[in-house]
Amino acid sequence: MRELVNNLPEFVFFGSVIGFYVLTVVFIIFLFLSEVTENGYVALVSFIIFSLAARFFGNFEMEQYLTLKMVGIYIAIGFAHSIIRTYFYGRKRGLKRKELLENYPETDYHVTDFNDTTLSSLKGNVFRWWFLFPVSFLTWLLSDLLRDFWNQVYDLTKKSYEYFLKLGMDSIK
């Protein structure tokens, strides 16, 4: 891995180091786009295009860096991440299901359709979380967890802000 980082400026795409950087940045953008849109095919296609472009139009040969040990570690970390992420996904969906059950009986199509949708989306989510775990983790950290943190901070200060909002609204007569 150290060799990859130390030799990064030597990689070229169409004879240009900047071209390789642009190709890499576009690839990373598509990985994040895949996670945000929850579409693993975007990541798969972008990985294939990046690999082929770097291989045939550049001097970056992935097979030098993809050892069995590295792939095993990546898959093991991704698996652990997907288990943790599935648990929190289940909690999030469970809260929504609880809200549905307050308004509809268990056998209503709203609830059964919700359950079916949750289970059918799990497969795509799990594989995306597993194999794109660095991107998935960052997206999860920066969106869901950060939003939850800010919601907790707001809940602690909510009464004060509502008081000042009411003061401002009542000042206009």
C-alpha positions as CSV (number, residue, x, y, z in Angstrom):
1,M,0.0,0.0,0.0
2,R,2.9,2.3,0.8
3,E,4.2,1.7,-2.7
4,L,0.9,2.8,-4.2
5,V,0.9,6.1,-2.3
6,N,4.5,6.8,-3.0
7,N,4.2,6.2,-6.7
8,L,0.8,7.9,-7.2
9,P,2.3,10.9,-9.2
10,E,3.9,8.4,-11.7
11,F,0.5,7.1,-12.8
12,V,-0.7,8.5,-16.1
13,F,-3.8,8.5,-18.2
14,F,-3.3,9.3,-21.9
15,G,0.2,10.3,-21.0
16,S,-0.9,12.8,-18.3
17,V,-0.6,12.7,-14.6
18,I,-3.4,15.3,-14.4
19,G,-5.5,13.1,-16.6
20,F,-5.1,10.2,-14.2
21,Y,-6.1,12.5,-11.3
22,V,-9.2,13.6,-13.2
23,L,-10.1,10.0,-14.1
24,T,-9.7,9.0,-10.4
25,V,-11.8,12.0,-9.1
26,V,-14.6,11.3,-11.6
27,F,-14.5,7.6,-10.5
28,I,-14.8,8.6,-6.8
29,I,-17.7,11.0,-7.6
30,F,-19.5,8.1,-9.3
31,L,-19.0,5.9,-6.3
32,F,-20.5,8.5,-4.1
33,L,-23.3,9.0,-6.6
34,S,-24.0,5.3,-6.5
35,E,-24.3,5.4,-2.7
36,V,-26.5,8.5,-2.6
37,T,-28.9,7.1,-5.3
38,E,-28.7,3.6,-3.8
39,N,-27.8,2.1,-7.1
40,G,-25.0,-0.4,-7.0
41,Y,-24.9,-0.7,-10.8
42,V,-23.5,2.8,-11.1
43,A,-20.5,1.7,-8.9
44,L,-20.0,-1.5,-10.9
45,V,-20.1,0.2,-14.3
46,S,-17.8,3.0,-13.1
47,F,-15.3,0.5,-11.6
48,I,-15.2,-1.4,-14.9
49,I,-14.7,1.8,-16.9
50,F,-12.0,3.0,-14.5
51,S,-10.2,-0.3,-14.6
52,L,-10.3,-0.7,-18.3
53,A,-9.4,3.0,-19.0
54,A,-6.5,2.9,-16.5
55,R,-5.3,-0.4,-17.9
56,F,-5.4,0.3,-21.6
57,F,-4.9,4.1,-21.7
58,G,-2.7,4.5,-18.7
59,N,0.0,2.7,-16.8
60,F,-2.0,1.7,-13.7
61,E,-2.2,-2.0,-13.4
62,M,-4.5,-3.0,-10.5
63,E,-3.4,-6.6,-10.3
64,Q,-0.1,-5.4,-8.8
65,Y,-1.9,-3.9,-5.8
66,L,-4.8,-6.3,-5.4
67,T,-3.3,-9.1,-3.4
68,L,-5.3,-11.9,-1.8
69,K,-4.5,-10.5,1.6
70,M,-5.7,-7.0,0.7
71,V,-8.9,-8.3,-0.9
72,G,-9.6,-10.5,2.2
73,I,-9.1,-7.6,4.6
74,Y,-11.3,-5.3,2.4
75,I,-14.1,-7.9,2.3
76,A,-13.9,-8.7,6.0
77,I,-14.1,-5.0,7.0
78,G,-16.9,-4.5,4.5
79,F,-18.8,-7.4,5.9
80,A,-18.6,-6.0,9.4
81,H,-19.7,-2.6,8.2
82,S,-22.7,-4.1,6.3
83,I,-23.8,-6.0,9.5
84,I,-23.7,-2.8,11.5
85,R,-25.3,-0.7,8.8
86,T,-28.1,-3.3,8.4
87,Y,-28.9,-3.1,12.2
88,F,-29.2,0.7,12.0
89,Y,-31.2,0.4,8.8
90,G,-33.6,-2.0,10.6
91,R,-34.0,0.5,13.5
92,K,-34.8,3.3,11.1
93,R,-37.3,1.2,9.2
94,G,-38.7,-0.1,12.5
95,L,-39.5,3.5,13.6
96,K,-41.3,4.1,10.4
97,R,-43.2,0.9,10.7
98,K,-44.2,1.8,14.3
99,E,-45.7,5.0,13.0
100,L,-47.6,3.1,10.3
101,L,-49.0,0.7,12.9
102,E,-50.4,3.6,14.8
103,N,-52.6,4.5,11.9
104,Y,-53.2,1.1,10.2
105,P,-53.7,-2.5,11.3
106,E,-50.9,-5.1,10.8
107,T,-52.7,-6.7,7.9
108,D,-53.4,-3.4,6.0
109,Y,-51.7,-3.1,2.6
110,H,-49.8,0.0,3.8
111,V,-48.0,-2.1,6.4
112,T,-47.5,-5.2,4.3
113,D,-46.3,-3.2,1.4
114,F,-43.8,-1.3,3.7
115,N,-42.5,-4.7,5.0
116,D,-42.1,-6.1,1.5
117,T,-40.3,-2.9,0.3
118,T,-38.0,-3.0,3.3
119,L,-37.0,-6.7,2.6
120,S,-36.7,-6.3,-1.1
121,S,-34.4,-3.3,-0.8
122,L,-32.2,-5.0,1.8
123,K,-30.3,-7.1,-0.8
124,G,-29.1,-4.2,-2.9
125,N,-28.3,-2.2,0.2
126,V,-26.3,-5.0,1.8
127,F,-24.1,-5.6,-1.2
128,R,-23.5,-1.8,-1.7
129,W,-22.6,-1.4,2.0
130,W,-20.4,-4.4,1.9
131,F,-18.4,-3.8,-1.3
132,L,-18.4,0.0,-1.2
133,F,-17.9,0.3,2.6
134,P,-15.4,3.3,2.5
135,V,-17.9,5.4,0.5
136,S,-20.9,4.0,2.3
137,F,-19.3,4.7,5.7
138,L,-18.5,8.3,4.8
139,T,-21.9,8.9,3.3
140,W,-23.6,7.4,6.4
141,L,-21.4,9.4,8.7
142,L,-21.8,12.7,6.9
143,S,-25.6,12.3,6.3
144,D,-27.4,10.2,8.8
145,L,-25.2,10.3,11.9
146,L,-24.4,14.0,11.5
147,R,-28.1,14.8,11.0
148,D,-29.0,12.8,14.1
149,F,-26.4,14.7,16.1
150,W,-27.7,18.1,15.0
151,N,-31.3,16.9,15.7
152,Q,-30.3,16.1,19.3
153,V,-28.6,19.4,19.7
154,Y,-31.7,21.2,18.4
155,D,-33.9,19.2,20.7
156,L,-31.8,20.4,23.6
157,T,-32.2,24.1,22.6
158,K,-35.6,23.8,20.9
159,K,-37.6,25.6,23.7
160,S,-35.3,28.6,23.6
161,Y,-35.5,29.0,19.9
162,E,-39.3,28.6,19.9
163,Y,-39.5,31.3,22.6
164,F,-37.5,33.8,20.5
165,L,-39.4,32.9,17.4
166,K,-42.7,33.6,19.3
167,L,-41.3,36.9,20.6
168,G,-40.4,37.9,17.0
169,M,-43.8,36.9,15.7
170,D,-45.6,38.6,18.5
171,S,-43.6,41.8,18.0
172,I,-45.6,42.5,14.8
173,K,-49.1,43.7,15.6
